[in-house]
Amino acid sequence: MTVVNWVSVLGSISIWIILLPAVVGTMFIHKLDKDSRLILIVVIAGCIPQVLRPFIIDSSLLTTLYNIYTPIEFTTYWFLFISKTASALRQRILYVMAAAFILISIYLVYHHGVSIRFLNEWVIWNNIFQLIWIGLCLLEFYYSEQTVIDLSQPFFWYLIGITCYASCTAIFYSLWYFIKENPDEQFIVLNSIHHIFNILLYLFFTMGLLRNVKLSKNQKV
């Protein structure tokens, strides 16, 4: 199988894998805690452009849907990480970053709109902020003697997924238009790397949701 065919297969899996956590989360929504429900919001929001993509590819509607997804993801993750932050200083940092993102959003939407082109800058800033939040969250765990995170906790899987995906995506989307204008085999490989991290993100989310369901069952026993 050629490189192009492999990337095509990965691309298809990358598109439809989002349905896995969406279905799991929806089936067990009554057993999910606050963290898992926030993750489910991100997944459901992502399902809309992902599932519709094969049917409205290269349309202004698809561009609009992907652009709208970015602030939804930012807002939902912000609530996720602010709930994990007890330090007043780190909370202020999160509020400042939220204000900065709002200003960046106003600038980008005013100058480019949301339907003309994919706002890769919006995604880059979103992922950079997410990586900073992850760092602040780890500091919170480090300084807190009462907080422990391990494999049994759903948030561990969400944190791993967001960390891997945000770091990859920040780099990938900084090269977005360069990759689009140079569809050679070497740049197709870059697409495959993004597909892999996208697949991993939703697999980790699914693991976290399933861990939440298991913990919920154990608490009732």
Secondary structure, DSSP 8 states (H G I E B T S, - for coil): --HHHHHHHHHHHHHHTTHHHHHHHHHTGGG--HHHHHHHHHHHHHHHHHHHHHHHTTSHHHHHHHHHHHHHHHHHHHHHHHTT---HHHHHHHHHHHHHHHHHHHHHHHHHTTTSS--HHHHHHHHHHHHHHHHHHHHHHHH-SS----TTSHHHHHHHHHHHHHHHHHHHHHTHHHHHH--SHHHHHHHHHHHHHHHHHHHHHHHHHHHHHHHHHHHH-
